[in-house]
Amino acid sequence: MGKDVAIVTGGGRGVGRGIVHRLAREGICVVVADLDPRTAEEVAAEVLGFGGVAVARGIDIADQKAVANLARFTQKQFGRIDILVNNAALFYKPRPAWEVDQAYWRKMFAVNVEGTLSCCRAVTPMMRTAGGGRIVNLSSVMYVLGNTTKGVYQTSKGAINALTRALALELARYNIRVNAVAPGSIETPRTVLNICTPEYKAVYLNTGRIPLRRVGQPADIASVVFFLISEASVAITGQVLIVDGGYSLTL
């Protein structure tokens, strides 16, 4: 039996890159899918550099035809799809929900919710034929928090949680497990410029707002994703695992 094959959307940077690296180091063949083909190719090259197997694919997950083509490409390249990690997401400049226009709302949902569903829909027939599969959706701890400028993003992540539970119930009969991971603050090249600044760390770490007193790393999320696709979690489906160092417990 061949190696497992995974598609990781948004795999070209940050948390997605960390997930790709972890899966590849575990012997999984990875399709690195990203809106920016250049970053996808860079990550795929990194995997090849340490002896893993990866190919890059540029894709906008809001484009349903492109998503269907991604699934067909993966099937043709590797002969199977065992794992889907829906990491790609859009995070617009924060604005109060009552101020956003319809275009802002539609774009956020086209990527975060409809894109996630499109990817699930594209791989499900192949997983059913193969006798099973694993899907992990990336949510956010924001879904349990109140915020004055990220309401639309929060709503989209709440929708992903509901979708995760619905798909888990619908697909259980086909041995397809569907779970979600809800990260808190994760230190990436993008977040060090805003939410993970030195000032943020001083407030949230030194005051105990993050009880474990550490800002999360992409590898932390990658470890939880790997757990959810491994045999160690064979009895787990329809769950949303918060990975935030305990931050949500302090609110």
C-alpha atoms as an extended CHARMM CRD file, in Angstrom:
* protein
*
       251  EXT
         1         1  MET       CA              0.0000000000        0.0000000000        0.0000000000  PROA      1               0.0000000000
         2         2  GLY       CA              1.3860000000        3.4240000000       -0.9830000000  PROA      2               0.0000000000
         3         3  LYS       CA              2.0260000000        6.4320000000        1.1770000000  PROA      3               0.0000000000
         4         4  ASP       CA             -0.8390000000        8.6040000000        2.3320000000  PROA      4               0.0000000000
         5         5  VAL       CA             -1.4610000000       11.6770000000        0.1880000000  PROA      5               0.0000000000
         6         6  ALA       CA             -2.5410000000       15.0420000000        1.6020000000  PROA      6               0.0000000000
         7         7  ILE       CA             -3.6840000000       18.3460000000        0.1530000000  PROA      7               0.0000000000
         8         8  VAL       CA             -2.8620000000       21.3650000000        2.3280000000  PROA      8               0.0000000000
         9         9  THR       CA             -4.4670000000       24.6120000000        1.2040000000  PROA      9               0.0000000000
        10        10  GLY       CA             -2.7520000000       27.8300000000        2.1690000000  PROA      10              0.0000000000
        11        11  GLY       CA              0.3980000000       25.7290000000        2.4660000000  PROA      11              0.0000000000
        12        12  GLY       CA              2.7840000000       28.3610000000        1.1930000000  PROA      12              0.0000000000
        13        13  ARG       CA              3.4260000000       30.2360000000        4.4270000000  PROA      13              0.0000000000
        14        14  GLY       CA              2.8760000000       30.4720000000        8.1670000000  PROA      14              0.0000000000
        15        15  VAL       CA              0.7380000000       27.7830000000        9.7650000000  PROA      15              0.0000000000
        16        16  GLY       CA              0.1750000000       26.0660000000        6.4200000000  PROA      16              0.0000000000
        17        17  ARG       CA              3.9110000000       25.7700000000        5.8350000000  PROA      17              0.0000000000
        18        18  GLY       CA              4.3300000000       24.2580000000        9.3010000000  PROA      18              0.0000000000
        19        19  ILE       CA              1.6180000000       21.6940000000        8.5630000000  PROA      19              0.0000000000
        20        20  VAL       CA              3.1900000000       20.7650000000        5.2290000000  PROA      20              0.0000000000
        21        21  HSD       CA              6.5870000000       20.2480000000        6.8620000000  PROA      21              0.0000000000
        22        22  ARG       CA              5.1560000000       18.0650000000        9.6400000000  PROA      22              0.0000000000
        23        23  LEU       CA              3.1090000000       15.8670000000        7.3110000000  PROA      23              0.0000000000
        24        24  ALA       CA              6.0020000000       15.4300000000        4.9070000000  PROA      24              0.0000000000
        25        25  ARG       CA              8.3760000000       14.5070000000        7.7290000000  PROA      25              0.0000000000
        26        26  GLU       CA              5.8510000000       11.8440000000        8.7560000000  PROA      26              0.0000000000
        27        27  GLY       CA              6.1600000000       10.2740000000        5.3150000000  PROA      27              0.0000000000
        28        28  ILE       CA              3.0130000000       11.7570000000        3.7690000000  PROA      28              0.0000000000
        29        29  CYS       CA              3.0710000000       12.9730000000        0.1570000000  PROA      29              0.0000000000
        30        30  VAL       CA              1.8310000000       16.5680000000        0.1560000000  PROA      30              0.0000000000
        31        31  VAL       CA              0.2540000000       18.7940000000       -2.4610000000  PROA      31              0.0000000000
        32        32  VAL       CA              1.1110000000       22.3400000000       -1.3750000000  PROA      32              0.0000000000
        33        33  ALA       CA             -1.7820000000       24.4770000000       -2.6050000000  PROA      33              0.0000000000
        34        34  ASP       CA             -1.6110000000       28.2400000000       -2.2620000000  PROA      34              0.0000000000
        35        35  LEU       CA             -2.9810000000       31.3900000000       -3.8570000000  PROA      35              0.0000000000
        36        36  ASP       CA              0.6440000000       32.4260000000       -4.4620000000  PROA      36              0.0000000000
        37        37  PRO       CA              2.2910000000       29.7590000000       -6.6600000000  PROA      37              0.0000000000
        38        38  ARG       CA              5.7270000000       31.1010000000       -5.7970000000  PROA      38              0.0000000000
        39        39  THR       CA              5.4000000000       30.4430000000       -2.0770000000  PROA      39              0.0000000000
        40        40  ALA       CA              3.8630000000       27.0210000000       -2.7600000000  PROA      40              0.0000000000
        41        41  GLU       CA              6.8640000000       26.1370000000       -4.9090000000  PROA      41              0.0000000000
        42        42  GLU       CA              9.2770000000       27.3630000000       -2.2310000000  PROA      42              0.0000000000
        43        43  VAL       CA              7.6830000000       25.1700000000        0.4360000000  PROA      43              0.0000000000
        44        44  ALA       CA              7.5790000000       22.1660000000       -1.8930000000  PROA      44              0.0000000000
        45        45  ALA       CA             11.2940000000       22.7090000000       -2.5730000000  PROA      45              0.0000000000
        46        46  GLU       CA             11.9700000000       22.8060000000        1.1780000000  PROA      46              0.0000000000
        47        47  VAL       CA             10.2280000000       19.4460000000        1.5600000000  PROA      47              0.0000000000
        48        48  LEU       CA             12.1990000000       17.9230000000       -1.2780000000  PROA      48              0.0000000000
        49        49  GLY       CA             15.3350000000       19.3130000000        0.3470000000  PROA      49              0.0000000000
        50        50  PHE       CA             14.8660000000       17.2210000000        3.4900000000  PROA      50              0.0000000000
        51        51  GLY       CA             13.8620000000       14.1100000000        1.5850000000  PROA      51              0.0000000000
        52        52  GLY       CA             10.0900000000       14.4370000000        1.6110000000  PROA      52              0.0000000000
        53        53  VAL       CA              7.6250000000       14.3060000000       -1.2620000000  PROA      53              0.0000000000
        54        54  ALA       CA              5.7110000000       17.4260000000       -2.2670000000  PROA      54              0.0000000000
        55        55  VAL       CA              4.3920000000       19.1900000000       -5.3320000000  PROA      55              0.0000000000
        56        56  ALA       CA              3.1620000000       22.7670000000       -5.6140000000  PROA      56              0.0000000000
        57        57  ARG       CA             -0.0900000000       24.0110000000       -7.0640000000  PROA      57              0.0000000000
        58        58  GLY       CA             -1.3390000000       27.5900000000       -7.3250000000  PROA      58              0.0000000000
        59        59  ILE       CA             -5.0430000000       27.8780000000       -6.5490000000  PROA      59              0.0000000000
        60        60  ASP       CA             -7.7620000000       30.2680000000       -5.4500000000  PROA      60              0.0000000000
        61        61  ILE       CA            -10.0940000000       28.1210000000       -3.3570000000  PROA      61              0.0000000000
        62        62  ALA       CA            -12.9410000000       30.5590000000       -4.0310000000  PROA      62              0.0000000000
        63        63  ASP       CA            -12.8550000000       29.2300000000       -7.6250000000  PROA      63              0.0000000000
        64        64  GLN       CA            -14.8370000000       25.9730000000       -7.5880000000  PROA      64              0.0000000000
        65        65  LYS       CA            -13.5150000000       24.8410000000      -10.9700000000  PROA      65              0.0000000000
        66        66  ALA       CA             -9.9430000000       25.3660000000       -9.7970000000  PROA      66              0.0000000000
        67        67  VAL       CA            -10.6780000000       23.3260000000       -6.6780000000  PROA      67              0.0000000000
        68        68  ALA       CA            -12.0850000000       20.4790000000       -8.7520000000  PROA      68              0.0000000000
        69        69  ASN       CA             -8.9850000000       20.6250000000      -10.9460000000  PROA      69              0.0000000000
        70        70  LEU       CA             -6.7840000000       20.4770000000       -7.8370000000  PROA      70              0.0000000000
        71        71  ALA       CA             -8.4640000000       17.2300000000       -6.7580000000  PROA      71              0.0000000000
        72        72  ARG       CA             -8.0850000000       15.7540000000      -10.2370000000  PROA      72              0.0000000000
        73        73  PHE       CA             -4.4340000000       16.8350000000      -10.3820000000  PROA      73              0.0000000000
        74        74  THR       CA             -3.7330000000       15.1510000000       -7.0370000000  PROA      74              0.0000000000
        75        75  GLN       CA             -5.5060000000       11.9650000000       -8.0860000000  PROA      75              0.0000000000
        76        76  LYS       CA             -3.5380000000       11.8610000000      -11.3450000000  PROA      76              0.0000000000
        77        77  GLN       CA             -0.2300000000       12.6820000000       -9.6400000000  PROA      77              0.0000000000
        78        78  PHE       CA             -0.4840000000       10.2320000000       -6.7220000000  PROA      78              0.0000000000
        79        79  GLY       CA             -3.4480000000        7.9800000000       -7.4610000000  PROA      79              0.0000000000
        80        80  ARG       CA             -5.3020000000        8.8300000000       -4.2540000000  PROA      80              0.0000000000
        81        81  ILE       CA             -6.3380000000       11.5080000000       -1.7400000000  PROA      81              0.0000000000
        82        82  ASP       CA             -6.3300000000       10.4310000000        1.9010000000  PROA      82              0.0000000000
        83        83  ILE       CA             -6.1100000000       13.7340000000        3.7430000000  PROA      83              0.0000000000
        84        84  LEU       CA             -7.3840000000       17.2790000000        3.2460000000  PROA      84              0.0000000000
        85        85  VAL       CA             -6.2580000000       20.1620000000        5.4490000000  PROA      85              0.0000000000
        86        86  ASN       CA             -8.3340000000       23.2760000000        4.8020000000  PROA      86              0.0000000000
        87        87  ASN       CA             -5.9460000000       25.9570000000        6.0290000000  PROA      87              0.0000000000
        88        88  ALA       CA             -6.4090000000       28.6760000000        3.3980000000  PROA      88              0.0000000000
        89        89  ALA       CA             -8.3520000000       31.6670000000        4.6930000000  PROA      89              0.0000000000
        90        90  LEU       CA             -8.9120000000       35.3480000000        4.1090000000  PROA      90              0.0000000000
        91        91  PHE       CA             -8.3910000000       37.9070000000        6.8570000000  PROA      91              0.0000000000
        92        92  TYR       CA             -9.3010000000       41.4060000000        5.7140000000  PROA      92              0.0000000000
        93        93  LYS       CA             -8.2520000000       44.5470000000        7.5140000000  PROA      93              0.0000000000
        94        94  PRO       CA            -10.4290000000       44.4930000000       10.6730000000  PROA      94              0.0000000000
        95        95  ARG       CA            -13.6450000000       46.5010000000       10.4540000000  PROA      95              0.0000000000
        96        96  PRO       CA            -16.7910000000       46.5370000000       12.6120000000  PROA      96              0.0000000000
        97        97  ALA       CA            -19.3940000000       44.1710000000       11.1950000000  PROA      97              0.0000000000
        98        98  TRP       CA            -21.9940000000       46.9200000000       10.9490000000  PROA      98              0.0000000000
        99        99  GLU       CA            -19.6760000000       48.9270000000        8.6740000000  PROA      99              0.0000000000
       100       100  VAL       CA            -18.8230000000       46.2660000000        6.0980000000  PROA      100             0.0000000000
       101       101  ASP       CA            -20.4300000000       46.2690000000        2.6970000000  PROA      101             0.0000000000
       102       102  GLN       CA            -21.8330000000       43.2570000000        0.9060000000  PROA      102             0.0000000000
       103       103  ALA       CA            -18.6910000000       42.8010000000       -1.1930000000  PROA      103             0.0000000000
       104       104  TYR       CA            -16.5410000000       42.5200000000        1.9530000000  PROA      104             0.0000000000
       105       105  TRP       CA            -18.9070000000       39.9490000000        3.4670000000  PROA      105             0.0000000000
       106       106  ARG       CA            -19.1990000000       37.9150000000        0.2770000000  PROA      106             0.0000000000
       107       107  LYS       CA            -15.4420000000       37.7830000000       -0.3010000000  PROA      107             0.0000000000
       108       108  MET       CA            -14.7860000000       36.6200000000        3.2620000000  PROA      108             0.0000000000
       109       109  PHE       CA            -17.3560000000       33.8470000000        2.9900000000  PROA      109             0.0000000000
       110       110  ALA       CA            -16.3840000000       32.9210000000       -0.5680000000  PROA      110             0.0000000000
       111       111  VAL       CA            -12.9180000000       31.9830000000        0.6680000000  PROA      111             0.0000000000
       112       112  ASN       CA            -13.3300000000       30.9340000000        4.2940000000  PROA      112             0.0000000000
       113       113  VAL       CA            -16.6160000000       29.0340000000        4.1160000000  PROA      113             0.0000000000
       114       114  GLU       CA            -17.4850000000       28.2750000000        0.5020000000  PROA      114             0.0000000000
       115       115  GLY       CA            -13.8310000000       27.5560000000       -0.3110000000  PROA      115             0.0000000000
       116       116  THR       CA            -13.6010000000       25.1060000000        2.5610000000  PROA      116             0.0000000000
       117       117  LEU       CA            -16.8090000000       23.3780000000        1.4700000000  PROA      117             0.0000000000
       118       118  SER       CA            -15.6600000000       23.2440000000       -2.1560000000  PROA      118             0.0000000000
       119       119  CYS       CA            -12.4380000000       21.5070000000       -1.1510000000  PROA      119             0.0000000000
       120       120  CYS       CA            -14.3360000000       19.0000000000        0.9890000000  PROA      120             0.0000000000
       121       121  ARG       CA            -16.7930000000       18.3590000000       -1.8230000000  PROA      121             0.0000000000
       122       122  ALA       CA            -13.9800000000       17.8350000000       -4.3530000000  PROA      122             0.0000000000
       123       123  VAL       CA            -12.1350000000       15.1610000000       -2.3700000000  PROA      123             0.0000000000
       124       124  THR       CA            -15.0640000000       13.3170000000       -0.8050000000  PROA      124             0.0000000000
       125       125  PRO       CA            -15.9270000000       11.0680000000       -3.8120000000  PROA      125             0.0000000000
       126       126  MET       CA            -12.3180000000        9.8360000000       -3.9960000000  PROA      126             0.0000000000
       127       127  MET       CA            -12.1910000000        9.2150000000       -0.2530000000  PROA      127             0.0000000000
       128       128  ARG       CA            -15.4740000000        7.3090000000       -0.3840000000  PROA      128             0.0000000000
       129       129  THR       CA            -14.1830000000        5.1160000000       -3.1890000000  PROA      129             0.0000000000
       130       130  ALA       CA            -10.9950000000        4.4380000000       -1.2290000000  PROA      130             0.0000000000
       131       131  GLY       CA            -12.9160000000        3.4560000000        1.8990000000  PROA      131             0.0000000000
       132       132  GLY       CA            -12.1710000000        6.4560000000        4.0700000000  PROA      132             0.0000000000
       133       133  GLY       CA            -10.2570000000        9.6610000000        4.6400000000  PROA      133             0.0000000000
       134       134  ARG       CA             -9.5040000000       12.4790000000        7.0570000000  PROA      134             0.0000000000
       135       135  ILE       CA            -10.3790000000       16.1560000000        6.7900000000  PROA      135             0.0000000000
       136       136  VAL       CA             -9.1360000000       18.8850000000        9.1280000000  PROA      136             0.0000000000
       137       137  ASN       CA            -10.5370000000       22.4030000000        8.8630000000  PROA      137             0.0000000000
       138       138  LEU       CA             -8.7250000000       25.3950000000       10.3450000000  PROA      138             0.0000000000
       139       139  SER       CA            -11.0200000000       27.4850000000       12.4900000000  PROA      139             0.0000000000
       140       140  SER       CA             -9.9600000000       30.1160000000       15.0390000000  PROA      140             0.0000000000
       141       141  VAL       CA            -10.3230000000       30.7530000000       18.7520000000  PROA      141             0.0000000000
       142       142  MET       CA            -11.9760000000       33.9860000000       17.6160000000  PROA      142             0.0000000000
       143       143  TYR       CA            -15.2350000000       32.0560000000       17.2700000000  PROA      143             0.0000000000
       144       144  VAL       CA            -15.6310000000       31.9990000000       21.0640000000  PROA      144             0.0000000000
       145       145  LEU       CA            -14.4500000000       35.5580000000       21.6950000000  PROA      145             0.0000000000
       146       146  GLY       CA            -16.1100000000       38.9290000000       21.4350000000  PROA      146             0.0000000000
       147       147  ASN       CA            -14.4030000000       41.5110000000       19.2430000000  PROA      147             0.0000000000
       148       148  THR       CA            -15.3950000000       44.9340000000       17.9460000000  PROA      148             0.0000000000
       149       149  THR       CA            -13.5580000000       44.7790000000       14.6040000000  PROA      149             0.0000000000
       150       150  LYS       CA            -13.4210000000       41.1380000000       13.5170000000  PROA      150             0.0000000000
       151       151  GLY       CA            -17.0880000000       40.1560000000       13.5460000000  PROA      151             0.0000000000
       152       152  VAL       CA            -17.2590000000       38.9850000000        9.9380000000  PROA      152             0.0000000000
       153       153  TYR       CA            -14.1080000000       36.8750000000       10.3020000000  PROA      153             0.0000000000
       154       154  GLN       CA            -15.4810000000       35.4080000000       13.5590000000  PROA      154             0.0000000000
       155       155  THR       CA            -18.7520000000       34.5800000000       11.8540000000  PROA      155             0.0000000000
       156       156  SER       CA            -16.9720000000       32.8120000000        8.9990000000  PROA      156             0.0000000000
       157       157  LYS       CA            -14.9880000000       30.6940000000       11.4530000000  PROA      157             0.0000000000
       158       158  GLY       CA            -18.1400000000       29.8600000000       13.3970000000  PROA      158             0.0000000000
       159       159  ALA       CA            -19.6510000000       28.6850000000       10.1240000000  PROA      159             0.0000000000
       160       160  ILE       CA            -16.6330000000       26.4310000000        9.5520000000  PROA      160             0.0000000000
       161       161  ASN       CA            -17.2290000000       24.8240000000       12.9420000000  PROA      161             0.0000000000
       162       162  ALA       CA            -20.8650000000       24.1500000000       12.0850000000  PROA      162             0.0000000000
       163       163  LEU       CA            -19.8260000000       22.7770000000        8.6950000000  PROA      163             0.0000000000
       164       164  THR       CA            -17.2610000000       20.5290000000       10.3770000000  PROA      164             0.0000000000
       165       165  ARG       CA            -19.8950000000       18.9850000000       12.6180000000  PROA      165             0.0000000000
       166       166  ALA       CA            -22.3840000000       18.5550000000        9.7700000000  PROA      166             0.0000000000
       167       167  LEU       CA            -19.8630000000       16.8870000000        7.4730000000  PROA      167             0.0000000000
       168       168  ALA       CA            -18.6040000000       14.6490000000       10.2710000000  PROA      168             0.0000000000
       169       169  LEU       CA            -22.1030000000       13.2820000000       10.7470000000  PROA      169             0.0000000000
       170       170  GLU       CA            -22.8150000000       12.9560000000        7.0410000000  PROA      170             0.0000000000
       171       171  LEU       CA            -19.5190000000       11.2700000000        6.1500000000  PROA      171             0.0000000000
       172       172  ALA       CA            -19.0520000000        8.9580000000        9.1280000000  PROA      172             0.0000000000
       173       173  ARG       CA            -20.7730000000        6.1130000000        7.2640000000  PROA      173             0.0000000000
       174       174  TYR       CA            -17.9730000000        6.3170000000        4.6760000000  PROA      174             0.0000000000
       175       175  ASN       CA            -15.2080000000        6.2020000000        7.2910000000  PROA      175             0.0000000000
       176       176  ILE       CA            -14.3120000000        9.8390000000        6.6280000000  PROA      176             0.0000000000
       177       177  ARG       CA            -13.4690000000       11.7450000000        9.7900000000  PROA      177             0.0000000000
       178       178  VAL       CA            -13.8770000000       15.5330000000        9.8690000000  PROA      178             0.0000000000
       179       179  ASN       CA            -12.4690000000       17.7200000000       12.6380000000  PROA      179             0.0000000000
       180       180  ALA       CA            -11.3240000000       21.3010000000       13.1330000000  PROA      180             0.0000000000
       181       181  VAL       CA             -8.4710000000       23.0680000000       14.9040000000  PROA      181             0.0000000000
       182       182  ALA       CA             -9.0350000000       26.5310000000       16.3860000000  PROA      182             0.0000000000
       183       183  PRO       CA             -5.6870000000       28.2850000000       16.9130000000  PROA      183             0.0000000000
       184       184  GLY       CA             -5.1410000000       31.2370000000       19.2010000000  PROA      184             0.0000000000
       185       185  SER       CA             -2.2840000000       33.6530000000       18.5650000000  PROA      185             0.0000000000
       186       186  ILE       CA              0.3340000000       31.9570000000       16.4100000000  PROA      186             0.0000000000
       187       187  GLU       CA              3.6730000000       33.5880000000       15.6870000000  PROA      187             0.0000000000
       188       188  THR       CA              4.2400000000       33.7690000000       11.9250000000  PROA      188             0.0000000000
       189       189  PRO       CA              5.9660000000       36.2800000000        9.6330000000  PROA      189             0.0000000000
       190       190  ARG       CA              2.6090000000       38.0290000000        9.2120000000  PROA      190             0.0000000000
       191       191  THR       CA              1.5380000000       38.1220000000       12.8460000000  PROA      191             0.0000000000
       192       192  VAL       CA              4.8610000000       39.4270000000       14.1700000000  PROA      192             0.0000000000
       193       193  LEU       CA              3.9080000000       42.6740000000       12.4660000000  PROA      193             0.0000000000
       194       194  ASN       CA              0.6030000000       43.0030000000       14.3290000000  PROA      194             0.0000000000
       195       195  ILE       CA             -0.8340000000       40.6760000000       16.9710000000  PROA      195             0.0000000000
       196       196  CYS       CA              2.4350000000       39.0410000000       18.0460000000  PROA      196             0.0000000000
       197       197  THR       CA              4.4520000000       42.1980000000       18.5600000000  PROA      197             0.0000000000
       198       198  PRO       CA              6.7140000000       42.6870000000       21.6310000000  PROA      198             0.0000000000
       199       199  GLU       CA              3.9740000000       44.8620000000       23.1330000000  PROA      199             0.0000000000
       200       200  TYR       CA              1.4380000000       42.0680000000       22.6930000000  PROA      200             0.0000000000
       201       201  LYS       CA              3.7330000000       39.5740000000       24.3580000000  PROA      201             0.0000000000
       202       202  ALA       CA              4.3770000000       41.9130000000       27.2740000000  PROA      202             0.0000000000
       203       203  VAL       CA              0.6600000000       42.2790000000       27.9550000000  PROA      203             0.0000000000
       204       204  TYR       CA             -0.5520000000       38.7520000000       27.2560000000  PROA      204             0.0000000000
       205       205  LEU       CA              2.3610000000       36.7400000000       28.5820000000  PROA      205             0.0000000000
       206       206  ASN       CA              3.5180000000       38.7450000000       31.5660000000  PROA      206             0.0000000000
       207       207  THR       CA             -0.0060000000       39.3030000000       32.8940000000  PROA      207             0.0000000000
       208       208  GLY       CA             -1.0570000000       35.6890000000       32.4710000000  PROA      208             0.0000000000
       209       209  ARG       CA             -3.7200000000       36.3650000000       29.8300000000  PROA      209             0.0000000000
       210       210  ILE       CA             -2.1770000000       33.3600000000       28.0880000000  PROA      210             0.0000000000
       211       211  PRO       CA             -1.8770000000       30.9780000000       31.0700000000  PROA      211             0.0000000000
       212       212  LEU       CA              0.8450000000       28.8210000000       29.5100000000  PROA      212             0.0000000000
       213       213  ARG       CA              2.8400000000       32.0440000000       28.9490000000  PROA      213             0.0000000000
       214       214  ARG       CA              3.9110000000       31.2830000000       25.4040000000  PROA      214             0.0000000000
       215       215  VAL       CA              2.7110000000       32.4430000000       22.0330000000  PROA      215             0.0000000000
       216       216  GLY       CA              1.8530000000       29.5220000000       19.7750000000  PROA      216             0.0000000000
       217       217  GLN       CA              4.0680000000       28.3930000000       16.9100000000  PROA      217             0.0000000000
       218       218  PRO       CA              3.0690000000       26.8450000000       13.5660000000  PROA      218             0.0000000000
       219       219  ALA       CA              4.5500000000       23.5540000000       14.7690000000  PROA      219             0.0000000000
       220       220  ASP       CA              2.0150000000       23.5170000000       17.6270000000  PROA      220             0.0000000000
       221       221  ILE       CA             -0.8730000000       23.5560000000       15.1650000000  PROA      221             0.0000000000
       222       222  ALA       CA              0.8720000000       21.0760000000       12.8890000000  PROA      222             0.0000000000
       223       223  SER       CA              1.1700000000       18.6170000000       15.7850000000  PROA      223             0.0000000000
       224       224  VAL       CA             -2.5530000000       18.7990000000       16.5090000000  PROA      224             0.0000000000
       225       225  VAL       CA             -3.4020000000       18.4260000000       12.8160000000  PROA      225             0.0000000000
       226       226  PHE       CA             -1.1800000000       15.3580000000       12.6220000000  PROA      226             0.0000000000
       227       227  PHE       CA             -2.8750000000       13.8990000000       15.6950000000  PROA      227             0.0000000000
       228       228  LEU       CA             -6.2690000000       14.3540000000       14.0470000000  PROA      228             0.0000000000
       229       229  ILE       CA             -5.2070000000       12.5430000000       10.8710000000  PROA      229             0.0000000000
       230       230  SER       CA             -3.3710000000        9.7620000000       12.6880000000  PROA      230             0.0000000000
       231       231  GLU       CA             -4.6240000000        6.4490000000       14.0350000000  PROA      231             0.0000000000
       232       232  ALA       CA             -4.3120000000        7.9230000000       17.5410000000  PROA      232             0.0000000000
       233       233  SER       CA             -7.5500000000        9.8460000000       16.8860000000  PROA      233             0.0000000000
       234       234  VAL       CA             -9.4560000000        7.0770000000       15.1070000000  PROA      234             0.0000000000
       235       235  ALA       CA            -12.5070000000        7.5510000000       17.3610000000  PROA      235             0.0000000000
       236       236  ILE       CA            -12.6210000000       11.3590000000       17.0600000000  PROA      236             0.0000000000
       237       237  THR       CA            -14.8220000000       13.1890000000       14.5770000000  PROA      237             0.0000000000
       238       238  GLY       CA            -16.8960000000       16.3670000000       14.5480000000  PROA      238             0.0000000000
       239       239  GLN       CA            -14.7140000000       18.1020000000       17.1380000000  PROA      239             0.0000000000
       240       240  VAL       CA            -13.1730000000       21.5850000000       17.2980000000  PROA      240             0.0000000000
       241       241  LEU       CA             -9.9060000000       21.5820000000       19.2650000000  PROA      241             0.0000000000
       242       242  ILE       CA             -8.8420000000       24.9610000000       20.6440000000  PROA      242             0.0000000000
       243       243  VAL       CA             -5.0740000000       25.4770000000       20.6920000000  PROA      243             0.0000000000
       244       244  ASP       CA             -4.5020000000       28.8060000000       22.4270000000  PROA      244             0.0000000000
       245       245  GLY       CA             -2.3390000000       28.2390000000       25.4840000000  PROA      245             0.0000000000
       246       246  GLY       CA             -5.4190000000       28.6420000000       27.6690000000  PROA      246             0.0000000000
       247       247  TYR       CA             -6.2080000000       32.1900000000       26.5160000000  PROA      247             0.0000000000
       248       248  SER       CA             -9.9370000000       31.5210000000       26.0460000000  PROA      248             0.0000000000
       249       249  LEU       CA            -10.1450000000       30.2690000000       29.6390000000  PROA      249             0.0000000000
       250       250  THR       CA             -9.2850000000       33.7040000000       31.0130000000  PROA      250             0.0000000000
       251       251  LEU       CA            -12.1620000000       35.5770000000       29.3980000000  PROA      251             0.0000000000
